[in-house]
């Protein structure tokens, strides 16, 4: 079986749902900047051909922000060894 498709199936089966965690940012000098709560929500459609992704950020000052990412689509062909596939996650907010 194609490993990429197997990974997709495992993600749909075991990883779909909400993940709760704390994210911590540091300055380049490795000094603490801030921590905030995040709920990462992944939902697969009925046939598992698409996965939707939302991040919900909750900051110490009580503000919150939600970001929706494009649906991830089930791969239709294997990625060649010379090709990479990545998903950029934007920085949720920028406070100096």
C-alpha positions in Angstrom: 0.0 0.0 0.0 1.1 3.5 -0.7 2.6 4.9 2.6 1.2 8.4 1.9 -2.4 7.0 1.6 -1.9 4.8 4.6 -0.8 7.8 6.6 -3.9 9.7 5.4 -6.1 6.9 6.4 -4.5 6.7 9.9 -4.9 10.4 10.3 -8.6 10.2 9.5 -9.1 7.3 11.7 -7.1 8.2 14.8 -6.3 11.9 14.7 -9.6 13.6 13.7 -11.0 15.7 16.5 -9.8 18.4 18.9 -6.3 18.7 20.3 -5.8 20.9 23.3 -2.4 22.4 24.2 -0.3 25.4 25.2 1.9 27.1 22.7 4.9 29.1 23.8 6.8 31.7 21.9 10.4 32.7 22.5 12.5 35.6 21.2 15.5 34.6 19.0 17.7 34.9 22.1 15.6 32.0 23.6 13.9 34.3 26.1 10.3 33.6 26.9 7.8 35.8 25.1 4.3 34.5 25.7 2.3 31.3 26.2 -1.3 30.9 25.0 -3.9 28.1 24.7 -4.7 26.5 21.4 -7.4 24.1 20.3 -6.5 22.5 17.0 -9.6 21.0 15.3 -9.4 18.5 12.5 -12.6 17.1 10.9 -12.8 14.6 8.1 -15.8 14.4 5.7 -17.8 11.2 5.5 -15.6 9.5 2.9 -12.4 11.0 4.3 -11.5 12.7 1.1 -11.1 16.1 2.8 -9.9 17.2 6.2 -10.8 20.6 7.5 -8.5 22.3 10.0 -9.1 25.2 12.4 -6.9 26.6 15.1 -8.6 28.4 18.0 -6.2 30.6 20.0 -7.0 31.9 23.5 -4.6 34.5 24.9 -3.9 35.4 28.5 -5.6 38.8 28.1 -8.9 37.1 27.3 -8.8 37.7 23.6 -9.3 34.9 21.1 -8.7 34.3 17.5 -9.7 31.5 15.1 -8.0 30.6 11.9 -9.4 28.3 9.2 -7.0 26.6 6.8 -7.8 25.3 3.4 -9.2 21.8 3.4 -6.5 19.2 3.0 -7.3 16.9 0.1 -6.7 13.1 0.0 -3.7 12.5 -2.2 -4.5 11.0 -5.6 -1.0 10.0 -6.5 2.2 9.4 -4.5 4.6 12.2 -4.0 7.9 11.6 -5.7 11.1 11.5 -3.5 12.3 14.8 -5.0 9.0 16.6 -4.3 8.0 17.9 -0.9 4.5 18.8 0.4 4.2 21.2 3.3 1.5 23.3 4.9 2.4 26.7 6.2 0.9 27.7 9.5 0.8 31.5 9.9 1.7 33.2 13.1 -1.6 33.7 14.9 -0.9 37.3 16.0 2.1 39.6 16.2 2.7 41.6 19.3 6.2 43.0 19.9 
